[in-house]
Amino acid sequence: MSQQSVSRPTDLVVFGGTGDLSMRKLLPSLYLLDRDGHLDGSTRIIAVSRDGLTDADLRDKAASAVRGHQAVQVTEPDVLARFLERLSHITVDVGGDASGWADLVAALTPDRDRVFYLAVPPMISGGICRGLSDAGLVTPESRVVMEKPLGRDLASSQEVNDEVGAIFTERQIYRIDHYLGKETVQNLLVLRFANVFLEPLWNSRWIDHVQITAAETVGVGGRRGYYDGSGAMRDMVQNHLLQLLCLTAMEPPANYDREAVRDEKLKVLQSLRPLTGDQVIEDTVRGQYGGGVVQGTEVSGYLDEPGGSPASTTETFVALRAEVANWRWAGVPFYLRTGKRLGHSRSEIVIRFREVPHTIFPGTNSLPGAGSLVISLQPDEGIHLTMLAKTPGAGALRLRPVPLELSFADTFATRSPEAYERLLMDVLAGDSTLFMRRDEVEAAWRWVDPIIEAWNGLSTTPETYPAGSAGPAGAHRLIGRTGRTWHEEEQHR
């Protein structure tokens, strides 16, 4: 988390610069950084694509993207105009005619930072990096940003990393996971390691279990073709959810240094108890959404979405039970859950503390929700601790769960930055703390690959769940067989 307020003068080159990711996330986030004074006045943004756009075409397209972004309110036209002046377009066919590389060489300014953002499918990342090297554009201080998914499995991930690693050193490679740019995720480190009262409780003696949820109301939409080759395990669990697990379970690093933090995250991944064979059947659940109603709107099922196989067994929902086999966490289940077309969108980490060893207040062990710490990532960022308190009044002693809440919006009275804002600022500042190191990515694949392999060997298909529901019944059985419940169910008891 860089403390630098203004970036160094930089040429930011975005391959795939006219594509969906660039227009939906990158350019609006860069505009917000510029509006808030975080970009050096001479920093330039160069979009590279095969589209043959003029600079004016790109700026018109970018202006529409910025104005249409839900987090942006363009109230100062001169600020937007200043931002658009930073933009230019260069046509390069990275898989064909090499003539465009000369135009990129001519466009870049010597003796300044260079960031190459690969907003492209990972399989062409290696070719782009070779093109940059052949054109003499890679300097010792250059940085390259890679989007997930980094491969489909360990072997393909290693192939991508080998190709990029042949041109850029590990120090220069920034593997982005936008979940790590969320304000509450970063606050998780502060919550754990800047507050002495939590650390003595952050272990198997006092914590009963942990739930990590990323639920979405949206379906796959126009990404059906991509999703048939990915699924929720590769798209969400292997990166986003396992990264959240790492930050929840890691040991305190010696200092806030990028390698120290990432060393501790790696240890968590290496401590995950493997799920193989029959254990996969027992501790994982796959689901696929059918038709239903989401927030009052009738929607189709996954198999009816355009662009994919009508007999696909791709999972759109995953729930699983993981265990971090070390001294701090032995015996504590971590329940990970993600799905599309669910009834509510939310991402949260729930720490469920154990019951008191002996209660002097009859009936309090059955009160729902008591002793939970909820770190809400979206839609409403905040930290919520539920504890028991006496209900005011004379007569019998009555207890009920009450929340102690920290709402970021109410407490700080300021806008929480978009995840890509924070991560782009860190890239520009050269701070890779919140980015994944190669050994982290590979450790995650080593844990995930046997699960996918076991699923592929089963004759069963994912359990269908109605769109707009809480997911397949198997997810409730998974957590319920030990007498536990999902957090939202506990709230409504």
C-alpha positions in Angstrom: 0.0 0.0 0.0 2.1 2.9 -1.3 2.1 6.1 0.7 3.3 8.0 -2.3 0.7 10.7 -3.2 1.9 11.7 -6.7 3.3 9.1 -9.1 6.7 9.6 -10.9 6.6 10.7 -14.5 5.5 7.5 -16.3 4.6 6.1 -19.7 1.7 3.7 -19.0 1.2 1.4 -22.0 -2.0 -0.6 -22.0 -2.1 -3.5 -24.4 -5.8 -4.2 -25.1 -6.2 -0.5 -24.4 -9.6 -0.3 -26.2 -11.0 -3.5 -24.7 -13.6 -4.2 -22.1 -11.3 -4.2 -19.0 -9.7 -0.9 -20.1 -12.9 0.9 -20.7 -14.8 -0.5 -17.6 -12.0 -0.4 -15.0 -8.6 1.0 -16.0 -9.4 4.3 -17.7 -12.1 5.4 -15.2 -9.7 4.5 -12.3 -6.9 6.4 -13.9 -9.2 9.4 -14.4 -10.1 9.3 -10.7 -6.4 9.2 -9.8 -5.8 12.2 -12.1 -8.8 14.1 -10.7 -7.5 13.6 -7.1 -4.0 14.8 -8.0 -2.1 11.5 -7.9 -0.8 11.5 -11.5 2.3 13.5 -12.3 1.5 16.2 -14.9 3.7 14.5 -17.6 2.4 10.9 -17.1 1.0 9.6 -20.4 -1.4 6.7 -21.1 -0.8 4.9 -24.4 -3.5 2.5 -25.5 -2.2 -0.3 -27.8 -4.7 -2.3 -29.9 -5.3 -3.6 -33.5 -8.3 -1.2 -33.9 -6.6 1.4 -36.0 -8.0 4.3 -33.9 -6.9 7.9 -34.1 -6.1 9.7 -30.8 -9.3 11.6 -31.2 -11.3 8.3 -31.6 -9.7 6.9 -28.5 -10.4 10.0 -26.5 -14.1 10.0 -27.5 -14.4 6.4 -26.5 -12.6 7.0 -23.2 -14.8 10.0 -22.4 -17.9 7.9 -22.8 -16.4 5.2 -20.6 -15.5 7.6 -17.8 -18.8 9.4 -17.9 -20.7 6.1 -17.8 -18.8 4.6 -14.8 -20.9 4.4 -11.7 -18.1 5.7 -9.4 -17.4 8.8 -11.5 -19.3 12.1 -11.5 -17.7 14.4 -14.0 -18.4 17.8 -12.5 -15.3 19.6 -13.8 -15.1 19.3 -17.6 -11.6 20.8 -17.6 -10.3 17.9 -15.4 -11.7 15.4 -17.9 -10.2 17.3 -20.8 -6.8 17.3 -19.0 -7.0 13.6 -18.5 -8.0 12.9 -22.1 -5.0 14.9 -23.3 -2.8 12.2 -21.7 -4.3 9.5 -24.0 -3.0 8.4 -27.3 -3.5 5.3 -29.4 -0.9 3.1 -31.3 -1.9 0.3 -33.6 0.2 -2.9 -33.0 -0.8 -6.4 -34.2 1.1 -8.3 -31.5 0.5 -11.6 -33.3 1.3 -10.4 -36.9 2.8 -7.4 -38.6 5.7 -6.1 -36.5 5.7 -2.6 -38.1 3.6 -1.2 -35.2 6.4 -1.8 -32.7 8.4 1.0 -34.3 5.6 3.5 -33.7 5.5 2.4 -30.0 9.3 2.9 -29.8 8.9 6.4 -31.2 6.1 7.2 -28.8 7.9 6.4 -25.6 10.1 8.9 -23.7 13.6 7.9 -22.7 14.7 8.1 -19.1 11.3 7.7 -17.4 9.3 4.9 -15.8 7.6 2.5 -18.1 4.6 0.4 -17.1 3.2 -2.2 -19.5 -0.3 -3.3 -18.6 -1.3 -6.5 -20.3 -5.1 -6.3 -20.4 -5.2 -9.2 -22.7 -5.7 -13.0 -22.5 -2.7 -14.6 -20.7 -1.8 -16.9 -23.6 -0.5 -13.9 -25.6 1.3 -12.3 -22.7 4.6 -14.0 -23.6 4.5 -12.9 -27.2 3.9 -9.3 -26.2 6.8 -9.4 -23.8 9.1 -10.8 -26.5 7.9 -8.1 -28.8 8.8 -5.4 -26.2 12.2 -7.0 -25.7 12.9 -7.3 -29.4 12.0 -3.6 -29.8 14.4 -2.6 -27.1 11.6 -1.2 -24.8 12.4 -3.1 -21.6 14.5 -1.2 -19.2 15.7 -2.3 -15.8 13.0 -0.1 -14.2 10.2 -1.2 -16.5 7.2 -3.0 -14.9 4.7 -5.3 -16.4 1.2 -5.9 -15.0 -0.6 -9.2 -15.7 -4.3 -10.0 -15.2 -5.8 -13.2 -14.0 -6.5 -16.0 -14.9 -2.8 -17.0 -15.1 -3.4 -20.3 -16.9 -6.0 -23.1 -16.4 -3.8 -25.2 -14.2 -0.3 -25.4 -12.7 1.4 -26.4 -15.9 -0.2 -23.7 -18.1 0.4 -21.1 -15.3 4.1 -22.1 -15.2 4.3 -21.8 -19.0 2.9 -18.2 -18.9 5.2 -17.2 -16.0 8.2 -18.8 -17.8 7.5 -16.8 -21.0 7.1 -13.5 -19.2 9.9 -14.3 -16.7 12.3 -14.8 -19.6 12.0 -11.0 -20.3 11.1 -9.4 -16.9 12.6 -10.2 -13.5 10.2 -11.3 -10.8 10.7 -7.9 -9.2 9.3 -6.3 -12.3 6.2 -8.5 -12.6 2.9 -7.4 -11.0 0.2 -10.1 -11.0 -3.0 -8.2 -10.2 -5.9 -9.5 -8.1 -8.4 -6.6 -7.8 -9.9 -8.1 -4.6 -6.6 -7.1 -2.9 -7.2 -3.4 -3.8 -10.5 -3.2 -1.9 -10.3 -0.8 1.1 -11.6 -3.3 3.6 -9.2 -6.0 2.5 -6.3 -3.7 3.2 -7.9 -2.7 6.5 -7.9 -6.4 7.4 -4.1 -6.2 7.8 -4.5 -3.1 9.9 -7.2 -4.7 12.0 -5.1 -7.7 12.8 -1.7 -6.2 13.2 -2.3 -2.7 14.6 -4.8 -3.7 17.4 -3.3 -5.7 20.2 -6.7 -6.9 21.6 -7.4 -9.1 18.6 -4.2 -11.1 18.2 -4.6 -13.2 21.4 -8.0 -14.4 20.1 -6.9 -15.0 16.5 -6.3 -18.8 16.7 -8.0 -22.1 17.1 -8.5 -21.8 20.9 -11.0 -18.9 20.4 -12.2 -19.1 16.8 -14.7 -21.8 15.9 -14.7 -21.4 12.1 -14.2 -18.8 9.3 -16.5 -18.1 6.3 -15.3 -16.4 3.2 -18.1 -15.5 0.7 -18.2 -13.8 -2.7 -21.7 -13.9 -3.9 -23.0 -12.2 -7.1 -26.5 -11.6 -8.5 -25.1 -11.4 -12.1 -24.8 -14.3 -14.5 -22.1 -14.9 -17.0 -23.8 -12.8 -19.6 -21.7 -12.5 -22.8 -18.8 -14.4 -21.2 -20.3 -17.9 -21.5 -17.7 -19.0 -23.9 -14.9 -18.0 -21.6 -16.7 -19.3 -18.5 -17.2 -22.8 -20.0 -13.4 -23.1 -20.0 -13.0 -21.7 -16.6 -15.7 -22.2 -14.0 -16.0 -20.7 -10.6 -13.1 -22.7 -9.1 -10.6 -21.2 -11.6 -12.3 -17.8 -11.9 -12.8 -17.1 -8.2 -11.5 -19.6 -5.7 -7.9 -20.1 -7.1 -7.2 -16.4 -6.8 -9.7 -14.1 -5.0 -10.9 -16.4 -2.2 -7.5 -18.0 -1.5 -5.9 -14.6 -1.3 -8.6 -13.5 1.3 -7.9 -16.7 3.2 -4.2 -15.9 3.2 -4.7 -12.4 4.6 -7.0 -13.9 7.3 -4.8 -16.7 8.3 -1.2 -15.4 7.8 1.2 -14.9 10.7 2.4 -11.3 11.5 5.2 -10.4 9.1 8.4 -9.0 10.6 7.6 -5.6 8.9 5.4 -4.1 6.3 7.6 -5.1 3.4 6.4 -6.6 0.2 8.5 -9.7 0.5 7.8 -10.2 4.2 4.0 -10.0 3.6 4.1 -12.3 0.6 6.3 -14.8 2.4 3.6 -15.2 5.1 0.9 -15.6 2.5 2.8 -18.3 0.8 3.2 -20.2 4.1 -0.6 -20.3 4.4 -1.0 -21.7 0.9 1.6 -24.3 1.6 -0.2 -25.3 4.9 -3.5 -26.0 3.2 -4.5 -29.6 3.8 -4.8 -31.3 0.4 -8.2 -32.3 -0.8 -8.0 -35.4 -3.0 -10.1 -38.4 -3.8 -13.0 -39.1 -1.5 -12.2 -36.0 0.5 -13.2 -33.9 -2.5 -16.6 -35.5 -2.6 -17.1 -34.9 1.1 -15.7 -31.4 1.4 -16.7 -29.6 -1.8 -20.0 -28.7 -3.5 -20.5 -27.7 -7.2 -23.5 -25.9 -8.4 -24.9 -24.5 -11.7 -27.6 -21.9 -11.8 -30.9 -22.6 -13.5 -33.7 -20.2 -14.4 -35.3 -18.1 -11.7 -36.0 -14.6 -10.5 -33.3 -12.3 -9.3 -34.3 -9.1 -7.6 -37.7 -9.2 -9.3 -36.4 -9.9 -12.8 -36.9 -13.3 -14.5 -33.5 -14.7 -15.8 -32.5 -17.7 -17.7 -30.3 -20.6 -16.5 -26.7 -21.1 -17.3 -27.3 -23.6 -20.1 -29.6 -21.1 -21.8 -27.0 -18.4 -21.9 -25.6 -17.8 -25.4 -22.2 -18.9 -26.6 -21.6 -22.2 -24.8 -22.4 -25.9 -24.9 -26.0 -26.9 -24.1 -24.7 -29.9 -22.0 -21.9 -28.0 -20.1 -21.0 -29.3 -16.6 -19.2 -26.0 -15.7 -19.8 -25.0 -12.2 -21.1 -21.5 -11.4 -21.1 -22.1 -7.7 -18.5 -23.6 -5.4 -18.6 -24.2 -1.6 -15.7 -26.0 0.1 -14.3 -26.8 3.5 -10.5 -26.1 3.8 -8.1 -26.4 6.7 -4.9 -24.6 7.4 -2.8 -27.3 9.0 -0.5 -25.4 11.3 -0.3 -24.6 15.0 -2.5 -21.5 14.9 -5.3 -22.9 12.9 -5.3 -26.7 13.3 -8.9 -28.0 13.5 -10.5 -24.7 12.4 -12.6 -25.1 9.2 -12.5 -22.4 6.6 -15.6 -22.4 4.5 -15.1 -20.8 1.1 -18.1 -20.0 -1.1 -18.7 -18.2 -4.3 -21.5 -18.2 -6.9 -23.3 -16.4 -9.7 -27.0 -15.6 -10.0 -27.6 -15.7 -6.2 -30.2 -13.7 -4.4 -27.8 -11.0 -3.0 -24.4 -9.6 -4.0 -22.0 -9.5 -1.2 -18.4 -10.3 -0.3 -17.4 -10.8 3.3 -15.2 -12.6 5.8 -16.9 -13.9 8.9 -14.9 -14.9 11.9 -17.1 -16.9 14.2 -15.7 -17.1 17.8 -16.3 -20.0 20.1 -19.0 -20.0 22.8 -17.9 -19.1 26.3 -16.7 -22.2 28.1 -19.4 -21.8 30.8 -22.4 -19.5 30.7 -24.1 -18.2 33.8 -27.0 -16.8 31.7 -29.5 -19.5 30.7 -30.3 -19.8 27.0 -27.5 -17.6 25.7 -25.7 -20.3 23.8 -28.6 -20.5 21.4 -28.8 -16.8 20.5 -27.9 -16.4 16.8 -25.0 -14.3 15.6 -23.3 -13.6 18.9 -19.6 -13.6 18.8 -19.1 -12.9 15.1 -16.7 -10.5 13.5 -17.8 -9.6 10.0 -15.4 -7.9 7.5 -17.7 -6.6 4.8 -15.9 -6.1 1.5 -18.9 -5.1 -0.6 -21.4 -3.6 -1.2 -21.1 -1.7 2.1 -17.5 -1.7 3.3 -17.1 -2.0 7.0 -16.3 -4.1 10.1 -19.1 -5.4 12.3 -18.6 -7.1 15.7 -21.7 -8.8 17.2 -21.7 -9.3 20.9 -24.3 -10.1 23.6 -25.7 -7.3 25.7 -28.5 -6.9 28.3 -31.8 -5.6 27.0 -32.8 -2.5 29.1 -35.6 -3.0 31.5 -36.6 -4.3 34.9 -37.6 -7.9 35.6 -35.9 -11.0 34.1 -32.4 -10.7 32.6 -32.7 -10.8 28.9 -29.8 -10.8 26.5 -29.7 -10.2 22.8 -27.0 -9.9 20.1 -26.1 -6.2 19.3 -23.6 -4.9 16.7 -20.6 -2.7 17.1 -20.2 -1.3 13.7 -17.5 0.6 11.7 -19.0 1.8 8.4 -16.2 3.3 6.3 -18.6 5.6 4.5 -20.0 7.0 7.8 -16.8 7.1 9.8 -14.4 8.6 7.3 -16.9 10.6 5.3 -14.9 10.2 2.2 -15.1 8.1 -0.9 -13.5 4.7 -0.8 -11.3 4.4 -3.9 -12.0 1.8 -6.5 -9.9 -1.3 -6.2 -8.1 -0.6 -9.5 -7.3 3.0 -8.3 -5.3 1.7 -5.4 -3.6 -1.1 -7.4 -2.7 1.2 -10.3 -1.3 3.7 -7.9 0.9 1.0 -6.3 2.1 -0.1 -9.7 3.1 3.5 -10.6 4.8 3.8 -7.3 6.6 0.4 -7.7 5.0 -1.2 -4.6 4.2 -4.8 -5.3 3.0 -5.7 -1.7 -0.6 -6.3 -2.8 0.3 -8.3 -5.9 0.8 -12.0 -6.2 4.3 -13.5 -6.4 4.9 -16.4 -8.7 5.3 -19.0 -6.0 2.0 -17.9 -4.5 0.2 -18.4 -7.8 1.7 -21.8 -8.2 1.0 -22.9 -4.6 -2.6 -22.0 -5.1 -2.8 -24.1 -8.3 -1.1 -27.1 -6.6 -4.0 -27.1 -4.1 -6.8 -26.4 -6.6 -5.7 -28.8 -9.4 -6.4 -32.1 -7.6 -9.9 -30.8 -6.7 -10.7 -30.1 -10.4 -9.1 -33.4 -11.4 -11.3 -35.3 -9.0 -14.4 -33.5 -10.2 -13.6 -34.4 -13.8 -13.4 -38.0 -12.8 -16.9 -38.1 -11.2 -19.9 -39.2 -13.1 -22.0 -36.6 -11.3 -22.8 -33.1 -12.6 -23.1 -29.8 -10.7 -26.2 -29.5 -8.6 -28.7 -27.1 -10.2 -29.9 -24.2 -8.0 -32.6 -21.6 -8.9 -31.3 -18.2 -9.9 -32.1 -15.8 -7.0 -31.6 -18.5 -4.3 -28.8 -18.9 -1.8 -27.2 -21.6 -3.9 -27.5 -25.4 -4.0 -28.8 -27.4 -1.1 -25.4 -29.2 -0.9 -23.8 -26.0 0.4 -26.1 -26.0 3.4 -25.4 -29.7 4.1 -21.7 -29.1 3.9 -21.6 -26.6 6.7 -24.7 -28.0 8.5 -23.3 -31.5 9.1 -21.2 -30.1 12.0 -24.1 -28.0 13.4 -22.9 -24.8 11.8 -24.8 -22.4 9.5 -24.0 -19.8 7.0 -23.8 -16.3 8.4 -26.9 -15.0 6.6 -29.0 -18.0 7.8 -27.9 -17.4 11.3 -29.0 -13.7 11.1 -32.5 -14.7 10.1 -33.0 -17.4 12.7 
